[in-house]
Amino acid sequence: MTYLLLGTPELQLFAKSTTVLYGLLIILLFWSFGVRRKSDAGLFGGFLFAVLTFHYLGFEFLTWGYADLPLAFFAFLTFYAAYRNQVLLALVFSLG
């Protein structure tokens, strides 16, 4: 996505900084999922995602700028919208 905005295939600061934002948004989606279901499963999922991302992959993974985290964010956002019975939003989010 950022490569289209910048017009170059090189990894720049903009691409690297947005990857960290997507990781934080995934954690917020897990938290919101847990609050809506009124269970600790979403909170545990967000905690587990954060621990595995920072411990197993390392903080350097977030700053590389690859498309793994944005892809995971849009996939989880699609699931979240479908779970809330918002089919049109799920279709839009699935386009990434």
Buried (B, 14 or more C-beta within 10 A) or exposed (E): EBBEEBEEEEBEEEBBEBBBEBBEBBBEBBBBBBEEEEEEEBBEBBBEBBEEBEEEEEEEBBBBBBBBBBEBBBBBBBBBBBEEEEEEBBEEBBEE
